[in-house]
Amino acid sequence: MLEIKYRKIFPIFMLAGCAVIFWSAFVSGFKLSTVMGLILLPVSILMLTKNIIIIKTDCIEMKNLLGMTLKKYPYKSEQVSIRNNNLYIDNQKVFSTIWAGISSKQLKAFFISQQ
């Protein structure tokens, strides 16, 4: 089983944005933008901690930030292909490794080890 999270740069960037929003709210008082900081804070924390993709030996589970399974893609090893930083099952794009915290090489190595 392979558990994949978001790349760390996105939630860290959002946490830095939250810090700037909260600092400006502290200096100049509460503004409407402070609400945006209150929304971005839990989202960025969930992006750092939760898995978005779980690859099992027979299916790929796409998860949301709350950990609920949104979609399952059943597959066999001969149906899987990795092209241009994207994972395909029967030529249907499942996800892109650009947003995920895994490289195409690591993903290929995982599927080779499964065979």
C-alpha positions as CSV (number, residue, x, y, z in Angstrom):
1,M,0.0,0.0,0.0
2,L,1.3,3.4,-0.9
3,E,-0.1,6.6,0.8
4,I,0.4,9.9,-0.9
5,K,0.0,13.4,0.5
6,Y,0.1,16.8,-1.1
7,R,3.4,18.3,-1.9
8,K,4.5,20.2,1.2
9,I,5.2,23.5,-0.6
10,F,1.4,24.3,-1.2
11,P,0.2,24.0,2.4
12,I,3.4,25.7,3.8
13,F,2.7,28.6,1.4
14,M,-0.9,28.8,2.6
15,L,0.3,28.8,6.3
16,A,2.7,31.7,5.5
17,G,-0.2,33.5,3.9
18,C,-2.3,32.9,7.1
19,A,0.5,34.3,9.2
20,V,0.6,37.5,7.1
21,I,-3.2,37.9,7.3
22,F,-3.2,37.4,11.0
23,W,-0.3,39.8,11.5
24,S,-2.0,42.5,9.5
25,A,-5.2,41.9,11.4
26,F,-3.3,42.2,14.7
27,V,-1.6,45.5,13.5
28,S,-4.6,47.2,11.8
29,G,-7.6,45.5,13.4
30,F,-10.1,42.8,12.3
31,K,-10.9,43.0,8.6
32,L,-12.9,40.8,6.3
33,S,-9.7,39.3,5.0
34,T,-9.1,37.8,8.5
35,V,-12.0,35.4,7.8
36,M,-10.0,34.1,4.8
37,G,-7.1,33.4,7.1
38,L,-9.4,31.5,9.4
39,I,-10.5,29.4,6.5
40,L,-7.0,28.8,5.1
41,L,-5.5,27.7,8.4
42,P,-7.4,24.4,8.9
43,V,-7.3,23.7,5.1
44,S,-3.5,24.0,5.1
45,I,-3.1,21.9,8.2
46,L,-5.3,19.2,6.7
47,M,-3.2,19.3,3.5
48,L,-0.1,18.7,5.6
49,T,-1.5,15.8,7.5
50,K,-4.1,13.9,5.4
51,N,-3.5,11.4,2.6
52,I,-5.1,12.4,-0.7
53,I,-4.3,9.1,-2.6
54,I,-4.0,5.6,-1.3
55,I,-2.8,3.0,-3.9
56,K,-3.5,-0.6,-3.0
57,T,-2.7,-3.7,-4.9
58,D,-6.1,-3.7,-6.7
59,C,-7.4,-0.1,-6.5
60,I,-6.6,3.5,-6.2
61,E,-8.6,5.6,-3.7
62,M,-8.9,9.3,-4.1
63,K,-9.6,11.0,-0.8
64,N,-10.8,14.5,0.3
65,L,-9.2,16.6,3.0
66,L,-11.5,15.1,5.6
67,G,-10.2,11.5,4.8
68,M,-13.4,10.3,3.1
69,T,-13.0,8.3,-0.1
70,L,-14.3,10.2,-3.1
71,K,-13.6,7.8,-5.9
72,K,-12.1,4.3,-6.4
73,Y,-10.3,3.2,-9.5
74,P,-9.9,-0.6,-9.7
75,Y,-7.0,-1.7,-11.8
76,K,-4.7,-4.5,-12.9
77,S,-1.0,-3.9,-13.3
78,E,-1.2,-4.1,-17.1
79,Q,-3.8,-1.3,-17.2
80,V,-1.5,1.2,-15.5
81,S,0.7,3.6,-17.4
82,I,2.6,6.7,-16.3
83,R,3.1,9.4,-18.9
84,N,4.0,13.1,-18.6
85,N,3.8,13.1,-14.7
86,N,0.3,11.6,-14.9
87,L,-1.0,8.2,-13.9
88,Y,-3.4,6.6,-16.3
89,I,-5.6,3.5,-16.0
90,D,-6.8,2.3,-19.4
91,N,-5.9,5.7,-20.9
92,Q,-8.0,7.5,-18.4
93,K,-6.1,10.1,-16.3
94,V,-6.4,9.4,-12.6
95,F,-4.1,12.0,-11.0
96,S,-1.0,14.1,-11.7
97,T,2.2,13.8,-9.7
98,I,2.7,17.5,-9.9
99,W,0.3,18.1,-7.0
100,A,1.1,14.9,-5.2
101,G,4.1,14.4,-2.9
102,I,5.6,11.7,-5.1
103,S,7.6,11.7,-8.3
104,S,6.9,9.7,-11.4
105,K,10.0,7.6,-10.8
106,Q,8.8,6.6,-7.3
107,L,5.4,5.8,-8.7
108,K,6.9,3.6,-11.4
109,A,9.1,1.8,-8.9
110,F,6.0,1.1,-6.7
111,F,4.1,-0.5,-9.6
112,I,7.1,-2.5,-10.7
113,S,7.5,-3.9,-7.2
114,Q,3.8,-4.9,-7.3
115,Q,4.3,-7.2,-10.3
